[in-house]
Amino acid sequence: MSPRANKAAMNFKTMAQSDVPQGRNGKHKEVVTQILSDLDQVPVGVALKVPLAELAESKEKVRSALNRAIHKGGRHVSTASDATFLYVWSESK
């Protein structure tokens, strides 16, 4: 009997670990990167107006992705929204 005969069939395909993509580029990365870049260029007390109609994903999903990036970077940022815009601003520390 071969050694393979006693093993259960594989459920998933395999690949070399060196070929596994590294880093996570989520679908919100572009807009979050743009927002953070713009925040770096405006003074505290100035809010960005991000048009909701231009977001590929829902306001909630973009806000969640932005929140993860903010906490990862140790920033102090607040958000608000209305029917048309997502507002984002840096807070003083």
Buried (B, 14 or more C-beta within 10 A) or exposed (E): EEEEEEEEEEEEEEEEEEEEEEEEEEEBEEBBEEBBEEBEEEEEEEBBEBEBEEBEBEBEBBBBBBEEBBEEEEBEBEBEBEEEBBEBBBEEE
